[in-house]
């Protein structure tokens, strides 16, 4: 959490921003739409400050630490199964057996895709190791 506290004026301005769900003197909760749009624009090559200004934020009010956190967190959200969705609202997370069949299928597809990527990576590593050993053997034979 940032050490920079938000003044009442800054809080009020943030509350009026369409991308802010909730604001206190210590924290800002952003909308799902904000997280998605910020990430897309930032990945598209714009600076974080530029994207935030275009979205109506006062860079000075946010402070450097909050901006760094926005960048870090949106990257993390992009990698999650849930994506940019805020999952903090409920302490109950259904176990996979309690999920609807469609969601179980989606989770399995996601897991399968990750496992396929991992397998491809491991195959490449194995090929590189094999080629490296072969090259070392050729160098040893040729040097003698």
C-alpha positions in Angstrom: 0.0 0.0 0.0 1.3 3.5 -0.8 2.4 5.8 1.9 0.9 8.7 0.0 -2.5 9.6 1.5 -5.2 11.1 -0.7 -6.7 14.4 0.2 -10.4 14.9 0.3 -10.2 16.8 -2.9 -8.2 14.0 -4.6 -10.6 11.4 -3.3 -13.6 13.4 -4.7 -11.9 13.7 -8.1 -11.2 10.0 -8.2 -14.8 9.1 -7.2 -16.0 11.0 -10.2 -13.7 9.0 -12.6 -15.6 6.3 -14.5 -12.7 3.9 -13.9 -12.8 4.0 -10.1 -15.0 1.6 -8.2 -14.0 2.8 -4.6 -11.6 5.2 -3.0 -10.4 5.9 0.5 -7.5 8.1 1.7 -5.2 5.1 1.5 -6.5 3.0 -1.4 -8.2 3.0 -4.8 -10.2 0.1 -6.3 -10.3 0.2 -10.1 -13.0 -1.2 -12.3 -12.5 -4.3 -14.5 -12.8 -2.0 -17.5 -9.9 0.1 -16.3 -7.6 -2.8 -15.8 -8.3 -4.2 -19.2 -8.0 -0.9 -21.1 -4.9 0.2 -19.1 -3.2 -3.1 -19.9 -4.0 -3.0 -23.6 -2.8 0.6 -24.0 0.3 0.0 -21.9 1.2 -3.2 -23.8 0.5 -1.2 -27.0 3.6 1.0 -26.2 2.1 3.9 -24.4 3.7 5.0 -21.1 1.7 4.4 -17.9 1.5 8.1 -17.3 0.2 8.8 -20.7 -2.5 6.1 -20.4 -3.5 7.3 -17.0 -3.8 10.9 -18.1 -5.9 9.8 -21.1 -8.2 8.0 -18.7 -8.7 11.1 -16.6 -6.3 10.5 -13.7 -4.1 13.1 -12.0 -0.6 11.6 -12.1 0.6 13.7 -9.1 -2.4 12.6 -7.0 -1.7 8.9 -7.7 2.0 9.1 -7.0 4.9 7.0 -8.4 4.3 4.0 -6.1 0.7 3.6 -7.0 1.5 3.8 -10.7 4.2 1.1 -10.4 1.6 -1.0 -8.5 -1.0 -0.5 -11.3 1.6 -1.7 -13.9 2.6 -4.7 -11.8 -0.9 -5.8 -10.9 -2.4 -5.5 -14.4 0.4 -7.7 -15.7 -0.4 -10.2 -13.0 -4.1 -10.0 -13.7 -3.5 -10.7 -17.4 -1.9 -14.0 -16.5 -4.6 -15.2 -14.1 -7.3 -17.6 -15.1 -9.9 -15.1 -13.8 -8.3 -12.3 -15.8 -9.0 -8.8 -14.7 -12.1 -9.8 -12.8 -12.1 -8.8 -9.1 -12.4 -12.0 -7.1 -12.0 -10.5 -3.6 -15.6 -9.9 -2.9 -16.4 -13.4 -1.6 -14.6 -15.6 0.8 -16.3 -18.6 -0.8 -14.6 -20.0 -3.9 -16.4 -23.0 -5.2 -14.4 -26.2 -5.6 -14.1 -27.5 -9.1 -16.6 -30.3 -8.3 -19.2 -27.6 -7.4 -18.7 -25.6 -10.6 -21.1 -25.8 -13.6 -20.0 -28.2 -16.3 -19.3 -25.3 -18.7 -16.8 -23.7 -16.2 -15.2 -27.0 -15.4 -14.7 -27.5 -19.2 -13.2 -24.0 -19.5 -10.8 -24.6 -16.6 -9.7 -27.9 -18.1 -9.2 -26.3 -21.5 -7.1 -23.6 -19.9 -5.0 -26.2 -17.9 -4.6 -28.3 -21.0 -3.3 -25.3 -23.0 -0.8 -24.5 -20.2 0.4 -28.2 -20.1 0.8 -28.2 -23.9 3.0 -25.0 -23.6 5.0 -26.6 -20.9 5.5 -29.8 -22.9 6.7 -27.8 -26.0 9.1 -25.9 -23.8 10.5 -29.1 -22.3 10.9 -30.6 -25.8 12.9 -27.6 -26.9 15.1 -27.7 -23.8 15.7 -31.5 -24.4 16.6 -30.8 -28.0 19.0 -28.0 -27.0 20.7 -30.2 -24.5 21.0 -33.0 -27.0 22.5 -30.6 -29.6 24.8 -29.1 -27.0 26.1 -32.6 -26.0 26.6 -33.5 -29.7 28.5 -30.3 -30.4 30.7 -30.9 -27.3 31.5 -34.4 -28.5 32.4 -33.2 -32.0 34.7 -30.5 -30.5 36.4 -33.1 -28.4 36.9 -35.5 -31.3 38.1 -32.8 -33.6 40.5 -31.4 -31.1 42.3 -34.8 -30.7 
